[in-house]
Amino acid sequence: MSTIISIVSYPFLPAKLGGQKGIALFYKYFSRHCRLICLTTKKNEPAAAEGYQVINSISNDPLRYINVFLFFTIYRQIKKQKASKLILEHPYYGWLGILVKWASGIQLIVHSHNIESSRWKTLGKWWWPILAWYEKWTLRSADAVFFKTDQDKKEATGLYKLNPEKSITVTYGIEWNTMPAKEEIEKSKGCLQQLHNLSAATTIFLFNGSLDYHPNLQAVQTILDKLNPVLLQSAFDYKIIICGKGLPADMHELKDYADKNIIYAGFVDDIGVYFKGADVFINPVTDGGGIKTKLVEALGYNLQVLSTVSGAIGVPLAVTGNKMSIFEDNDWNGFAAAMQVRPPATDIPEAFFDHFYWVNIAEKAYRFIGD
């Protein structure tokens, strides 16, 4: 069995947020095909890793990204472990990976989670062209690149003139390959009704995401300012539940909206109960790039989804059947109108699980890079 070393330059264990889960779960299933050793920062908890070894060999210092002494740490581990490949999560340690590749002859794989320069450009950062140059250098120097979406792969191939044969889409996934049983859904719905004092006739909308991430916070503001005012004008019996930590203090946990059918649940221990108990997942995200992990999870729970075009990046309509409706970014009237219509009851197709099941994703990625 081959040995592969990965570098994760920030806390991801224990995995709680979508991006953290994207790494931890990919490694969990990828490590079934190889001996995987993850070199990461001190703030990670090795005991939280499943199936792979974690070594806390990188400091938490903000200057760690320019610490040239890390080269010797990584190089020694490659020789000690007799590793054949090195995976970088994100391109930020590109200089390090390229230097190690030159010195050791190891194959370099970059796991891209977004087109980082494009993401920072949409967020208004002036230095995005510098990052674009650096990202291009890193991706072109890699022996293989994993992208999260077909859109990212296509954009990077054109933007950075990559060899398309050296890249593959390795999407975010879910750990289950069947939809929840009817009994689970009914139990979860009853739980939400009791917890939030809702009637059986109330339609439950759900939005979930880390609210210290600007695109998610912007989506919450859209719900409050664009969607909910339209719904309030109707006689529609509904509640919009918003889950996620990081809401700014000046929003006062949305208490000003408590009488306007908005429920702020904050960070919940078991988001699965909310996914299974809600009627519709709404995803009014218009920037940030990359696949929205919450959208994949919602569909995996057989939840009806309404999303913007930007929010649905990376989720092919061909595998969602009739479970997802997509609206142009900023078409809030059309989005709000759809929220007032109950779609016919259908189930998520089997093709969705074939595409988004972690077991299949990890096997595909490992086959691509070979032994």
Disulfide bonds with the S-S distance in Angstrom:
none
